[in-house]
Amino acid sequence: MADQGGSRAAPRRSRGVVISDDWPGYSLDLFTYPQHYCGDLEYVLIPHGIIVDRTECLAKGIMQDIGDNNIVVLCVLKGGYKFCADLVEHIKTLSRNSERSVSMKVDFVRQQSYHNDQSTQNMQIIGGDDLSKLTGKDIIGTGRTMKALLNSIEKYKPKMIKVASLLVKRTSQPDGYRPDYYGFEIPNLFVVGYALDYNEHFRDLNHICVINDNGKGKYKV
């Protein structure tokens, strides 16, 4: 991270809320959700209100680290658009209500890495303006799958790159990527909602939920 004097401070990583493997979640009966998904979900893993509050906390941490540097927010579509929009709004609000004013630009890329509920090795990066415009800029990436994207960005030598992700999954892989800022560390479950999808379904679900076998079978391609 570069401060106003151009020196580099030690990187700081945000500690996310850890959801344990034995967490039973919340009953669907306690929340409202689109009824066309009735019978397709196991339970609510993270309610929408908790997501919003945690995102605001991440925005505060980013503001503290960025200082007075202008930033480019690179949103990873489609699953990252809701988190990105909410995070940007929180940063804008904090900027308006503080003595520091942070200039932000937002761009979008898309990565395709899932077939049904299985992650694939085929990673495509689609969209975005000319990435050479990122040279010398501070970048905040938002999304779930980052290694391939970071490799593409780093060759343009931006001043600083920070990655913010709403979720981090616990896996058995020792080299799993860990973002600089993350909202929740969750078990290795396939989750939907809050713009996260299963074959383009469930993006209209506000809460983050665990899909059941019935839902996977109904929307399988």
Buried (B, 14 or more C-beta within 10 A) or exposed (E): BBEEEEEEEEEEEBEBEEBEEEEEBBEBEEBEBEEEBEEBBBBBBBBBEBBEEBBBBBBEBBBEBBBEBEBBBBBBBBBBBBBBBBBBEBBEEBBEEEEEEBEBEBBBBBBBBBEEBEEEEEBEBEEBEEBEBBEEBBBBBBBBBBEEBEEEBEEBEBBBBBBBBBBBBBEEEEEEEEBBBBBBBBBEBBBBBBBBBBBEBBBEBBBBBBBBEEBBEBBEE
